[in-house]
Amino acid sequence: MDLADLRRLGCPHCGRPHDLLVLLDAAEGSHRAGPWATLHCPACGAPCALELAGETAALGRVEAVPRALFAPAVRVRQPGLRVRSQPDALVVELLHRRFVLTRNKA
């Protein structure tokens, strides 16, 4: 598996596609209610959420009424993506990279 196998995800606000590694680099933490990384789009700066589960990634937003619910704009299979949910962080491994996304306090 290499970088060419990864699929790009388009921002739900501006539509610009990004590699998953770019989105993971932009991640600011992870949501307490689910397997979602919080970030701002590297192109337009709009707030987004990245759902990471199994070998699937989805880009969208988290709606908080009445409970946190993920609304995906795009969902793609990402071969080799490994995600472990821990009480204080999401641990994400992809290609040669490892990301530890600490749970947000709010």
C-alpha positions, -999 to +999 in steps of 0.1 A: +000+000+000+013+035-008+001+071-011-014+065-046-039+041-030-055+067-008-087+086-019-092+123-014-120+139+006-137+171-004-144+198+021-182+201+028-179+239+026-156+247-003-154+214-021-116+213-024-103+178-021-075+169+004-055+138+010-063+121+043-027+127+056-032+165+050-065+164+069-049+144+098-020+170+099-047+197+103-066+178+130-068+198+163-081+169+185-109+144+186-145+147+197-155+132+230-188+117+217-174+097+188-146+087+164-144+122+150-113+144+146-119+181+147-102+204+122-104+234+100-103+229+062-067+237+050-081+256+020-110+277+033-106+275+071-142+262+078-147+239+107-150+202+098-151+168+114-133+137+101-149+104+110-124+075+112-136+040+116-121+007+103-106+014+069-131+042+062-128+080+064-156+105+061-154+143+060-184+164+072-196+181+104-208+172+138-243+184+147-249+187+184-287+187+185-299+170+207-269+147+208-237+147+188-244+133+154-220+131+125-233+144+091-209+131+063-204+150+031-182+123+016-172+088+028-144+068+012-125+036+019-089+042+029-069+010+027-044+005+055-061+030+079-060+018+115-079+035+143-080+028+180-104+046+202-091+053+237-108+072+266-084+102+262-075+100+224-080+085+190-049+068+178-047+068+140-021+049+118-018+054+081+011+044+059+042+053+079+025+079+101+009+078+135-014+105+149-026+107+185-056+130+186-064+140+221-100+143+231-114+178+232-126+190+266-159+205+253 
